Amino acid sequence: MTIGSILLGLALLGLVALYVTRPLYTVDRHRRRQMSERKSLVLQKEAVLTEIQALDFDYETGKVDKGEYQQQREAYIQEAANLLMRIDALDDKYLEGATVPAPDGRPEGEFDEIEAAIARRRAAAAPMPSASTNESAAPVYEETATTSGTSGGSFCPQCGKAADAGDRFCAYCGHQLAEAQHA
Protein backbone atom coordinates (compact mmCIF):
# COMPACT_ATOMS: atom_id res chain seq x y z
CA MET A 1 0.00 0.00 0.00
CA THR A 2 1.13 3.44 -0.76
CA ILE A 3 0.88 6.50 1.42
CA GLY A 4 -1.66 8.01 -0.98
CA SER A 5 -4.12 5.12 -0.58
CA ILE A 6 -3.75 5.21 3.22
CA LEU A 7 -4.46 8.95 3.28
CA LEU A 8 -7.42 8.48 0.92
CA GLY A 9 -8.78 5.73 3.18
CA LEU A 10 -8.38 7.93 6.28
CA ALA A 11 -10.10 10.84 4.51
CA LEU A 12 -13.03 8.60 3.50
CA LEU A 13 -13.24 7.22 7.05
CA GLY A 14 -13.32 10.78 8.42
CA LEU A 15 -16.08 11.79 5.98
CA VAL A 16 -18.17 8.75 6.89
CA ALA A 17 -17.70 9.46 10.60
CA LEU A 18 -18.79 13.08 10.09
CA TYR A 19 -21.81 11.99 8.08
CA VAL A 20 -22.87 9.42 10.66
CA THR A 21 -22.46 11.75 13.65
CA ARG A 22 -24.00 14.79 11.94
CA PRO A 23 -27.41 14.42 13.68
CA LEU A 24 -25.66 14.65 17.03
CA TYR A 25 -24.23 18.05 16.20
CA THR A 26 -27.04 19.70 14.28
CA VAL A 27 -30.06 21.25 15.95
CA ASP A 28 -33.35 22.07 14.32
CA ARG A 29 -32.99 25.64 13.01
CA HIS A 30 -36.51 26.61 14.08
CA ARG A 31 -35.86 25.34 17.59
CA ARG A 32 -32.47 27.07 17.69
CA ARG A 33 -34.11 30.35 16.65
CA GLN A 34 -36.80 29.96 19.30
CA MET A 35 -34.21 29.15 21.93
CA SER A 36 -32.10 32.16 20.98
CA GLU A 37 -35.22 34.36 21.15
CA ARG A 38 -35.98 32.91 24.56
CA LYS A 39 -32.42 33.43 25.75
CA SER A 40 -32.57 37.02 24.58
CA LEU A 41 -35.84 37.60 26.42
CA VAL A 42 -34.49 35.97 29.58
CA LEU A 43 -31.39 38.17 29.44
CA GLN A 44 -33.59 41.25 28.99
CA LYS A 45 -35.72 40.18 31.96
CA GLU A 46 -32.62 39.69 34.11
CA ALA A 47 -31.39 43.16 33.11
CA VAL A 48 -34.74 44.70 34.09
CA LEU A 49 -34.66 42.89 37.44
CA THR A 50 -31.15 44.19 38.01
CA GLU A 51 -32.39 47.70 37.24
CA ILE A 52 -35.18 47.26 39.78
CA GLN A 53 -32.66 46.19 42.42
CA ALA A 54 -30.44 49.17 41.60
CA LEU A 55 -33.46 51.51 41.79
CA ASP A 56 -34.46 50.04 45.17
CA PHE A 57 -30.92 50.57 46.45
CA ASP A 58 -30.87 54.15 45.15
CA TYR A 59 -34.18 54.86 46.86
CA GLU A 60 -33.01 53.35 50.15
CA THR A 61 -29.85 55.43 50.09
CA GLY A 62 -31.82 58.60 49.29
CA LYS A 63 -30.53 59.19 45.75
CA VAL A 64 -34.05 59.00 44.24
CA ASP A 65 -37.15 60.74 45.59
CA LYS A 66 -40.34 58.77 46.33
CA GLY A 67 -42.42 59.95 43.33
CA GLU A 68 -39.72 59.19 40.77
CA TYR A 69 -38.97 55.87 42.49
CA GLN A 70 -42.58 54.70 42.33
CA GLN A 71 -42.96 55.79 38.69
CA GLN A 72 -39.76 54.10 37.53
CA ARG A 73 -40.44 50.96 39.58
CA GLU A 74 -43.93 50.62 38.02
CA ALA A 75 -42.43 50.99 34.54
CA TYR A 76 -39.76 48.37 35.25
CA ILE A 77 -42.27 45.95 36.74
CA GLN A 78 -44.55 46.37 33.70
CA GLU A 79 -41.61 45.76 31.37
CA ALA A 80 -40.58 42.63 33.30
CA ALA A 81 -44.19 41.35 33.22
CA ASN A 82 -44.33 41.89 29.45
CA LEU A 83 -41.07 40.01 29.00
CA LEU A 84 -42.36 37.13 31.14
CA MET A 85 -45.54 36.95 29.05
CA ARG A 86 -43.46 36.85 25.85
CA ILE A 87 -41.29 34.07 27.33
CA ASP A 88 -44.40 32.10 28.30
CA ALA A 89 -45.86 32.59 24.82
CA LEU A 90 -42.66 31.24 23.26
CA ASP A 91 -42.66 28.27 25.62
CA ASP A 92 -46.32 27.53 24.88
CA LYS A 93 -45.71 27.82 21.14
CA TYR A 94 -42.76 25.46 21.38
CA LEU A 95 -44.55 22.96 23.60
CA GLU A 96 -47.74 23.12 21.51
CA GLY A 97 -46.25 20.97 18.79
CA ALA A 98 -44.38 18.69 21.17
CA THR A 99 -46.22 15.77 22.67
CA VAL A 100 -44.93 13.78 25.56
CA PRO A 101 -44.99 10.13 24.53
CA ALA A 102 -46.25 7.53 26.92
CA PRO A 103 -43.59 5.24 28.37
CA ASP A 104 -44.58 2.38 26.09
CA GLY A 105 -45.21 4.50 22.99
CA ARG A 106 -49.00 4.63 23.21
CA PRO A 107 -50.85 7.94 22.94
CA GLU A 108 -51.43 9.65 26.28
CA GLY A 109 -55.23 9.39 26.07
CA GLU A 110 -55.04 5.61 26.25
CA PHE A 111 -53.76 5.77 29.82
CA ASP A 112 -56.78 7.80 30.85
CA GLU A 113 -59.11 5.21 29.33
CA ILE A 114 -57.30 2.36 31.07
CA GLU A 115 -57.33 4.15 34.42
CA ALA A 116 -61.07 4.85 34.06
CA ALA A 117 -61.76 1.20 33.22
CA ILE A 118 -59.79 0.06 36.27
CA ALA A 119 -61.68 2.47 38.50
CA ARG A 120 -65.05 1.26 37.13
CA ARG A 121 -64.09 -2.37 37.67
CA ARG A 122 -62.91 -1.77 41.21
CA ALA A 123 -66.05 0.18 42.04
CA ALA A 124 -68.26 -2.61 40.70
CA ALA A 125 -66.43 -5.38 42.56
CA ALA A 126 -68.04 -6.55 45.78
CA PRO A 127 -65.93 -6.16 48.93
CA MET A 128 -64.20 -9.36 49.92
CA PRO A 129 -64.18 -10.60 53.53
CA SER A 130 -60.91 -10.35 55.35
CA ALA A 131 -58.81 -13.48 54.90
CA SER A 132 -57.27 -13.10 58.36
CA THR A 133 -57.86 -15.91 60.84
CA ASN A 134 -55.72 -14.43 63.58
CA GLU A 135 -58.15 -12.89 66.09
CA SER A 136 -55.49 -10.87 67.89
CA ALA A 137 -54.60 -9.08 64.66
CA ALA A 138 -58.20 -8.07 63.88
CA PRO A 139 -58.18 -4.87 66.01
CA VAL A 140 -54.97 -3.77 64.30
CA TYR A 141 -56.62 -4.22 60.90
CA GLU A 142 -59.71 -2.31 61.98
CA GLU A 143 -57.59 0.54 63.29
CA THR A 144 -55.66 0.65 60.04
CA ALA A 145 -58.89 0.72 58.05
CA THR A 146 -60.23 3.68 59.99
CA THR A 147 -57.01 5.65 59.75
CA SER A 148 -56.24 4.90 56.12
CA GLY A 149 -59.63 6.01 54.87
CA THR A 150 -60.34 2.88 52.87
CA SER A 151 -63.79 1.46 53.23
CA GLY A 152 -65.09 -1.83 51.96
CA GLY A 153 -61.60 -3.16 51.26
CA SER A 154 -59.76 -6.09 52.76
CA PHE A 155 -56.33 -6.50 54.25
CA CYS A 156 -53.40 -8.70 53.38
CA PRO A 157 -53.09 -11.52 55.92
CA GLN A 158 -49.32 -11.56 55.45
CA CYS A 159 -48.29 -7.89 55.74
CA GLY A 160 -51.52 -6.27 57.02
CA LYS A 161 -51.63 -3.54 54.37
CA ALA A 162 -55.01 -2.42 53.04
CA ALA A 163 -56.09 -3.95 49.75
CA ASP A 164 -58.87 -2.92 47.40
CA ALA A 165 -61.94 -5.09 47.18
CA GLY A 166 -61.17 -6.57 43.77
CA ASP A 167 -57.46 -7.22 44.26
CA ARG A 168 -56.31 -10.81 43.92
CA PHE A 169 -52.75 -10.11 45.13
CA CYS A 170 -51.33 -7.69 47.70
CA ALA A 171 -49.78 -4.63 46.08
CA TYR A 172 -47.06 -4.47 48.78
CA CYS A 173 -45.89 -8.04 49.34
CA GLY A 174 -47.51 -9.96 46.45
CA HIS A 175 -49.33 -12.44 48.67
CA GLN A 176 -52.36 -14.04 47.01
CA LEU A 177 -55.50 -12.54 48.56
CA ALA A 178 -58.21 -14.59 46.85
CA GLU A 179 -58.34 -17.87 45.02
CA ALA A 180 -58.82 -17.66 41.27
CA GLN A 181 -62.46 -18.19 40.47
CA HIS A 182 -63.16 -20.67 37.70
CA ALA A 183 -66.39 -20.36 35.73
N, C-alpha and C positions, 0 to 999 in steps of 0.2 A: 504494500500500500504506500501510496505517496502522501506527502504532507498535504497536498491540495485536496485529495479525497477525504482525508481526516477532517480538515477544516470545513469542507462542504458538508460532511456528515454532522459535525458539531453545530453548524449554522442551521441545518434543517431540524436538528433536535431542539435547538433553542426556539425556532419558529413554532414548532409543534407545541412545545411547553407553553409559550406565550398564548397560542390559540386556545389551548385547553384551559388555561387558568384565567382567561379573559373575563368570564362572568364573575369571578371573585373580585376583580378590580374595578369593574364598571358598575355604576349606579344609574338607575333610571333617571334621565335628565329632568323629567317633570318632577319627580320626587326631590331631586337635588335642588331644583329651583324653589320648590316649596320650602324645603328645609333652610335654604339660604334666606328666603323671605322671613321665615320664622325666627332665625337667628338674628336677623337685622332688627326685627320688632322686639325681640327679647333684650337686645343690647340697648335699644332706644328706651325701653321700659326701665331698665336698670339705671340708665343715665337720668331719667326723670326722677326715680326714687332717690338717687344720690343728690339731685338738686333739692328735693324736698327736705332731705336730712340737713343739707347745708343751709337752707332757708330757716329751718327750725333752730339750728345752732346760732345763726345770725340774730334771730329774734330773741333767743334766750340771753345772748350777750349784749343786746340792746342796740345792735347795728341797724335794725329795721323796725319801723314803727308798726303798731298793731294793725292799722287799716291796710297798709301795703302788704304786710305779712299775710293777712287773711285773704286778700285778693289774689296774691301770687300763689298761695297754697291751694286755693280753690282751682285756679287754672292748671296747676301741676297735677292735682288729683284728677281733674277731668281728662287731662291728656293721658295720664297713666291708665285710667279706666277705658279710654278709647283704644289704647294700645292692647290692653288685655282682651277687649272684645274682638279686635282684629286677629290676635293670636288664637283665640278660641274658634273664630270662624275658619281660620286656616286649618286648625286641628280637626274640626268637624268635617271640612271639605276633604281632607286627606283620609280620615277614617270612614267617610261615607262609602267610598268604593271598596274599602278593605273589610273583609268578613273574617271573623275568627272561626277557623275550622274546629269542628268537634274533635276530640282526641282520637276517635277511630275513623275520621273522614266523613262522617254523616253530616247532613245539614243540621244546624242548631235546633230547628223546630222539632226535629224528631225526638230529641231528649225531652222536650216539654210533653209531647204526646205519650211517651213511655212513662214518665213520672205521673201523669194524670191517670193512666191505666192502672198503675201500681196502687195509687191512692184509692181509686174506685174499688179495686179488688180487695184491698185491706179493709175498706169500710164495709164491704158486703159480707166479709167473712165473719162467722159467728165466733164469739170469744171461746177460747179453749179452757177447760179447767186446769188448774195448776197440777203439774205432774209431780209435785213434791209429796213424799210420804213421811218426811221427817217432821213431827209435830212441833218440836222445839224451834225449828226454823221458820214456822208459819208466821209468828209475830214480826220477825225481821222482814219477811216478804211483804206483809201488809204495811209496815212502816215505810218501806221503800216505795210501794205503790202510791201511798198518799203524798210522799214528798216529791216523787218524780213527776207527778201530774199525769201519769198514764192511767187510763181507766179501761176496763174490759180486757186488758191484756193478761198474759201469763208470765211466769218467771222461769228462768232456766234452773233446773234442779242441781246443776253442777256448779255454776258460778253465782247464781242468785240475781243476775241482771234481768231487768224487765225485757220482755219480748212482746212483739205485736201479736194480735190474735191469730193471724194467718201464717205466722212463721213456722217453718218445719225444722229449722236449725237455729241455734243461738248465734246472734251476730257477733258476740264477743269471744266465745270459746269454741263454737262450732258443734256443740253437743246437739244430738238429735232430740227435738222437742216432741214431735208427734210421729207416729208410725205412718208410713205411706199408705194411703187409702187406695184399694184396688176396686175398680168398678165391676 
